[in-house]
Amino acid sequence: MDITPSSPILLFDSGLGGLSVLAQLRKILPDAPVIYAADTAGMPYGEKTEAEVAARVAGLLGRMSERFAPRLACIACNTASTIALGMVRDVLHIPIVGTVPAIKPAAAMTKTGTIGLLGTAATIRQRYVDDLEARFAGDKILIRHAAPALVGAAETKLRGGRPDDAVFAEAVAGLREQAGGESIDTVVLACTHFPLLEPELRAAMGAGVTFIDGAKGIARRIASLTQGQDFAPEVAGRAVVTGDLDPALTVALEPYGIAEVARF
Ligand code: DGL
């Protein structure tokens, strides 16, 4: 495939969580043409089976690659990456950047040796996460908690609504109330929706806890894989969604430089 200056970078998530990655990418590659793709008809991925997530992600990314001819695709979703990254890499012949729970940097940062991990139900049960824990945090304690309500809370916040404070208290209790949870000093936000709620989670967790996510690392990886390539500066970013086009979606995407939203 020939890369032209207008070949886009495709950023894919189930919903608006991938905007936490787009925000970091814009800091490094402000001119890169980006198509933000959200499988809003399939959200939440975290409550689906592995087979359902794999089929949706591989099918949609295949069709989107044919339609948009991206120079690179980023799966800006931990659930989709931990389940389907290998499969997508096997079928698409462009660089694919995945989103990996930031267990390695968290293990390097923790002082108490106890790390919390918040993700979707599907993410926290993946072998992928077991392998990261064994490789990078074998001498630490990793406490995992599925916090699916945070996905909806992030969607509400981005659409200009006010999420219920109880969901933050519940997420924190889910970590703190497990054995050893009082020692957590570092929390991995292993869902791209969750960094969008960092201020709320920080307030609920209390002082002395560091939050870490993969967005900056992903943006750096995309920049390195596209180094030396030309970008035709975009007039406005584009988004495609699989679900309904509601006006609140446009409002949520606008601050990220996306003015055009279409149905895929
Ligand atoms: N943003 C997705 C992630 O990083 C999950 C949201 C969902 O459950 O669809 O895992």
Boltz pocket constraint, residues with backbone or C-beta under 6 A from the ligand:
constraints:
  - pocket:
      binder: B
      contacts: [[A, 13], [A, 14], [A, 15], [A, 17], [A, 18], [A, 42], [A, 43], [A, 44], [A, 45], [A, 46], [A, 47], [A, 76], [A, 77], [A, 78], [A, 79], [A, 80], [A, 120], [A, 123], [A, 151], [A, 190], [A, 191], [A, 192], [A, 193]]
      max_distance: 6.0
